[in-house]
Each structure stands twice: as C-alpha cells, then as structure tokens.
Amino acid sequence: MWGLGLPYRHCRNGLRTTQVLILASVLAVLPACGGGGDNGDDGTPQPRVTGTGSAPATGPGDAERFFPASIGNQWFFTYELTEFAATSAGLSTVSVTGTRSIRGTTATVLARADAEPDAGTLEDYYGISPGGITYLGNNDAEDTITPQLLPWVQLLFPVNVGTMSTVTGTNLPFGTDGSGNPVTLNVTQQIQNTAFEPINVPAGNFARALKQVTQLNATANNARLNQSVDVSGTETTWIVPGVGVVKTTSSATIDVETSSSAAELRGYVIDGVRYGYGLPFTLIPDLSPVFTGDPFPPYGLPAIATDGERFLVVSRRITGQSPDYFAQWIASLVTLDGTMISTVDLDLPRRMADPSAAQQAAVAFDGTNYLVVTEQDNNFASTGNHMSLVAARVSAAGSRLGALSEVAPPGSNSPMLAFDGARYLLVYRSAINYDSLGPVSAVFVDPATGLATGTVFQVAAGLVNQTRPDVAFDGTNYLVVWEQVRTEQLPGVFAARVTPAGAVLYPAGMLVHPSTLSGYARRPAVGFDGANYLVVWEDNRQLPNDGLHNNVYAMRVTPGGQLLDGDASTGGFPLTTGSEFGEVSLRVAFFDGHYLVVWVASSSPGVYEGLRGARVTTSGMVVSPGVSGIPLTYPSGQQFSPAIAATQAGALLTWRNPFATEASGVSNDGLSIYPFGH
C-alpha cells in the first residue's frame, strides 16, 4: 500500500498492489467449468467483516514525517516483477496530487503511474489525523474486495513497533467462476511494524527506516463445486522519516503459482527539494533526419562540461538523406533540469565522406569560457588526409568566440580535455593510418585563442598501440590513462602523470592493471575527488574470457602515483560482481561526496539493457545496491555513449538515443541527478 502499490501487473486501469494481485488472480486458478454442481439456491452465508476502523482523531501527529503529504511531493521507483514466470521492469512515479472527500473524510490523494504510456494512473486515498494514517481505498475498478474491508489503520502516531490493524472478512462476494457459480472469499489482513533498521536504496543510504509487514491470507470458496483455493501474500515496506516509502518487496502464492516483486526509491521531491536520480528525458532532440528508410543514420557521441551552474552539451546534428548526409557540430547550453537556454553552431554543415567517422568530441571549462574539440572528417578519398581535431571556443553564455582552429593534425582522434588553471591539455590517439593504433599524444591549448601552444608530445614515449585515453587534473599535475594493446609490454590499463609544463613523469607508463590470457583490463576512465583519482575500467577476471561479459573495476591513485587498492597485478576493487552483462563505455564524475560511475549494459551482442551506474566513496566503498549497478534508464534498450558532468547542486547525465523513427530523429537524452538522501 502506501501509494506505491507495487506494480505486479500494469494494465489499462492502473498498477496492482499485492492484495489486488492475489485477489484478482484467484478466479484464474479456480475451475472454470460447472459439471454436476447444484444450480439451485446455494444458501451462501452473509458476508461479515471485523477489525475495520480509523486511526485516533487525537495524538502527537506525524512529528517525524513518515508520511510527507505536501501537495507536489513525488517519489520515483525502479521496479522489477515476476508474475507467473514472466519478468519485467520499469519506473513508477508516486505523487501527492491533492485532497478528495472519501467516506466523509478529507483524504490525501497519492497517484501512481507507470512510465509505460498505457499503464494508466491508480489513486490511493489516505486519511491523516493526529493519531495516525487511515487507508480509505482506491479508484481501481477491478478491486472488488478492498471496498468491503475499509477502512483500516495503516500507521499509528507516535510510530512504534507493534500491530497496526487486523481486518478479517468472511464470505465476501468475489464474482463467479467460468460457469457462473458464485465465489466467496475468507480473508485476513494484518499490518505490523516489526523493526527499525538501516536501509540502502539507489536514492541514498538511510540510517533508520521503519520496517512494516503486511500479511494476507485468504481462501476462495466455490460452494457449488465444493472447491477452494488457498492464497497468501506478504508485502514488506521500509519507510524513512522525512522521506516516506523507500523500498517494497512482495510475494504472493495462489495455489502453486508464485509472483514476486521489488521496488526501490531512486529519487524523490520533498517540499520542492529534489534528491537522487530523476526520470530520463529528451535533452537535445532531432539530431538526425526522421526515419526515411535508413534504420541506422549517422550520429555523434555527446560530450558535456559545466561552469558550475549550467551545462554545455556538445552534439552532432545530421541533415540530408542517405547517401548525401551532412554533419554539423552544435553546442547547447542547458540547466540542470534540462531546460534549453540556447544552441550555437560550432561549424558549417560538411558533406559526410565517411558516415562512421568524426563522431567524437570533448569539452571543458576554463573558468571563463568553454573549449570544444571535435573530430573533423577530411574526406580521405579526395584529400588523402584522415581525421583531424579542431577546436571552437564558446562563452559561458553559449556564444561562439572566434574561428575554428586545427589543434591536432590528420590521423588524430578520440579527444579528451582537462584544464589546469592556465592551459588546457588535449590528449588524443595518434595514428599514421586511420585503422592503426598509434601512441597517445598530447598538446596544450591556449584558452584565450583556442590555438595549440607548444609542441605535441607522447604521453608514453616510444610506445604505440594505445587507445581510449582519458585525463583529469588534480590541482598540481594531470593523470592520463589509456588502454595498452598489442605490444611487447604487458597490455592493460596504464597511466602517466603530466605536469602543466608538459613533462611526463612516467615516460614508460605506469601499469594500473594488466590484461592477461585469462582476463582483460581495458577502456579506462578517470576522475578526481579533490584528494585522489579514481581509475575505472572494464575487467573480466571473475568471468569467462568470452569477450561478451565483464565487470567494472576501479583503482584509487594518489596525485603522487601510488596505487591505493592493491598492487597493479592483482589489485583494484569491483564496482559490479554480476555475470549477466557486458559493461562498457565507462564515465566518471565526482558529486555529493561520491564518485558517480556510469556505463552501458549489454546482455548479449546486439541486446542492450540501458545505462547503469554505481556510487563509490572516496575510501573505495561501493554504496549503491545491486551486483550489477542500478538501472538509470527505462525502458531499457538502445542507450549509448554516456557523458556526465557535475556541479555542487547536481550532475547531468546525457547519452545518445540512436534510432530514428517516423516521428523523431536521433536525440541526446538526459537524466538529472541531485544530492542523495542519508
């Protein structure tokens, strides 16, 4: 109950609670044929209900706000359910929408809705008095039993361990079987507060939650056929003061059929203040033509940075139709909640010689303006030049500043940026040939002009076969990370410290974790928390080396280059331990005292499960629940290439939604993340 109404079954008239699931499923289990039954008056006894009642009219009130009932409060839940061997998952939103007169009482209305457009909205009604909370019913037309058991006490004030209510109904009318024979129900529902305990959910870690257990036992009777079915169900709910319901688990058994479900709070809004993960939304729409026969139009990978208040999202817009596509990089200034402020063109549309080229961009802020570096397709067939990197300056107000400048020559790709207070460091992959793996190179860029300054240098001198660079700055030096592949040296994840003067402090590269015949370490990303770095990478040391499944691993590294979580050969710690996904495209940001690590989950080639993430403390502890991270996007599916940036107020996650439809083109979608509860 509690307005969450665990979504066992989403149907046209709303989401179902444990109680409604149990009772509505009984008729499906009872025999649907008559055959030999007495068709006369069956003499069914009259229905009787005991134990109903309301919370006292007097009392101390909800001093701790276990039930924050202000209009506009909202709760966002991630749920997963299994009903008769079918499993599904999604998002539900619960909102306080107002009040309504129910049974002569002014009731608070909690409306629940699934993210699916056809799921409908189910309302629950609660009476709030100084003595407690009374459940007054719902608007579910299929729920014929609840109205016969109302009202009942849901919670008493002050909140303590103990029994809240026990309601018993006998001989309650419950429709007919398939032959028209009447079915009755004997049912007992008991609600108990069993304990106070800590709980960890995606929305935060809470030290004190009330654990409330609702037990329902029932028997459905078909007197004419002299048949009955036993039914039982348990719903356990955790309720945090000042927050409300944060988690619910349920199980129901009808005859031999069992259903179960779990819902966890991912984010919430209390009195206008937002916490945790919000809901996904379209951030930058129409980045490609609508579907016109090409199911895979070209795209670009988003990049994002912040000035501490607003965010600059870099996207690639595609126009034209196959085979004559044109590409143009754009930069959109947005707020944390995704409100669009402005969009500016970074270059002119260029006819795409290679639809798969020039997809990546990088962006950083220098305290005054942004620098955007993008890959540029140089039409190799006509010029003989592979991709190069070009830079554009954008003001904090979202305006273009000056002209484009080439900051890395043809053969450069995969740009990443960081700022040291005086200059940007641009790191990228160099390659003599487009398909070859060259060294990770670096060059400084002047924030005042957007021009490369000084000479290009290799981050790991003498080494080649490097890819996937990333970079962060610690206030004194940079840490550059990359994947080392196909080399005489041990492959794996490497790092190097670079000074603002351009000196490489680890000319041969520092091993973070190796790839071996039994497992790989690849595709790293790095963030900085003000004291140490966190390097994350894809790692399959605990899984079969099939190239399809891996976990996310991490290593903390001091600014001086010391590894804090074991040595390079065996160290690091897992952010995930599940075995069902390939976890790829890692990105890192530091926010609200924790690292936020996000990635793409894939269960098999071509099958994607959306974006997932984890929160990690500065001491290297994973605090978000789940062995495979928490799901960030629903419905799960084709979400790729996450990018994330954070301010003190919140973080903004963006990603590529790659498939055009007849109604809309490719978009960059978004998710707002606010401080977490505790």
C-alpha positions, 0 to 999 in steps of 0.5 A: 500500500502506501501509494506505491502499490507495487506494480505486479501487473500494469494494465489499462486501469492502473498498477496492482498492489499485492492484495489486488494481485492475489485477489484478482488472480484467484478466479484464474486458478479456480475451475472454470467449468460447472459439471454436476454442481447444484444450480439451485439456491446455494444458501451462501452465508452473509458476508461479515467483516471485523477489525475495520476502523480509523486511526485516533482523531487525537495524538502527537501527529506525524512529528517525524514525517513518515508520511510527507503529504505536501501537495507536489511531493513525488517519489520515483521507483525502479521496479522489477516483477515476476508474475507467473514466470514472466519478468519485467521492469520499469519506473513508477512515479508516486505523487501527492496530487491533492485532497478528495472527500472519501467516506466523509473524510478529507483524504490525501490523494497519492497517484501512481503511474507507470512510465509505460504510456498505457499503464494508466494512473491508480489513486490511493486515498489516505486519511491523516489525523493526529493519531495516525494514517487511515487507508480509505481505498482506491479508484481501481475498478477491478478491486472488488474486495478492498471496498468491503474491508475499509477502512483500516489503520495503516500507521499509528502516531507516535510510530512504534513497533507493534500491530497496526490493524487486523481486518478479517472478512468472511464470505465476501462476494468475489464474482463467479467462476467460468460457469457462473457459480458464485465465489466467496472469499475468507480473508485476513489482513494484518499490518505490523511494524516489526523493526527499525533498521538501516536501509540502502536504496539507489536514492541514498543510504538511510540510517533508520527506516521503519520496517512494516509487514503486511500479511494476507491470507485468504481462501476462495470458496466455490460452494457449488463445486465444493472447491477452494483455493488457498492464497497468501501474500506478504508485502514488506515496506521500509519507510524513512522519516522525512522521506516516506516509502523507500523500498517494497518487496512482495510475494504472493502464492495462489495455489502453486503459482508464485509472483514476486516483486521489488521496488526501490526509491531512486529519487524523490521531491520533498517540499520542492527539494529534489534528491537522487536520480530523476526520470530520463528525458529528451535533452537535445532532440532531432539530431538526425533526419526522421526515419526515411528508410535508413534504420541506422543514420549517422550520429555523434557521441555527446560530450558535456562540461559545466561552469558550475551552474549550467551545462554545455552539451556538445552534439552532432546534428545530421541533415540530408538523406542517405547517401548525401548526409551532412554533419554539423557540430552544435553546442547547447547550453542547458540547466540542470533540469534540462531546460534549453537556454540556447544552441550555437553552431560550432561549424558549417554543415560538411558533406559526410565522406565517411558516415562512421567517422568524426563522431567524437568530441570533448569539452571543458571549462576554463573558468571563463569560457568553454573549449570544444574539440571535435573530430573533423572528417577530411574526406580521405578519398579526395584529400588523402588526409584522415581525421583531424581535431579542431577546436571552437571556443564558446562563452559561458553564455553559449556564444561562439568566440572566434574561428575554428582552429586545427589543434591536432593534425590528420590521423588524430582522434578520440579527444579528451580535455582537462584544464589546469588553471592556465592551459588546457591539455588535449590528449588524443590517439595518434595514428599514421593510418586511420585503422592503426593504433598509434601512441597517445599524444598530447598538446596544450591549448591556449584558452584565450585563442583556442590555438595549440601552444607548444609542441605535441608530445607522447604521453608514453614515449616510444610506445604505440598501440594505445587507445581510449585515453582519458585525463583529469587534473588534480590541482598540481599535475594531470593523470592520463590513462589509456588502454595498452594493446598489442605490444611487447609490454604487458597490455592493460590499463596504464597511466602517466602523470603530466605536469602543466609544463608538459613533462611526463613523469612516467615516460614508460607508463605506469601499469594500473592493471594488466590484461592477461590470457585469462582476463582483460583490463581495458577502456579506462576512465578517470576522475578526481575527488579533490584528494585522489583519482579514481581509475575505472575500467572494464575487467573480466577476471571473475568471468569467462574470457568470452569477450561478451561479459565483464565487470567494472573495476576501479583503482584509487591513485594518489596525485603522487602515483601510488596505487591505493587498492592493491598492487597493479597485478592483482589489485583494484576493487569491483564496482559490479560482481554480476555475470549477466552483462557486458559493461562498457563505455565507462564515465566518471564524475565526482558529486555529493561526496561520491564518485558517480560511475556510469556505463552501458549494459549489454546482455548479449551482442546486439541486446542492450539493457540501458545505462547503469551506474554505481556510487563509490566513496572516496575510501573505495566503498561501493554504496549503491545496491545491486551486483550489477549497478542500478538501472538509470534508464527505462525502458531499457534498450538502445542507450549509448555513449554516456557523458556526465558532468557535475556541479555542487547542486547536481550532475547531468547525465546525457547519452545518445538515443540512436534510432530514428523513427517516423516521428523523431530523429536521433536525440541526446537524452538526459537524466538529472541527478541531485544530492542523495538522501542519508 
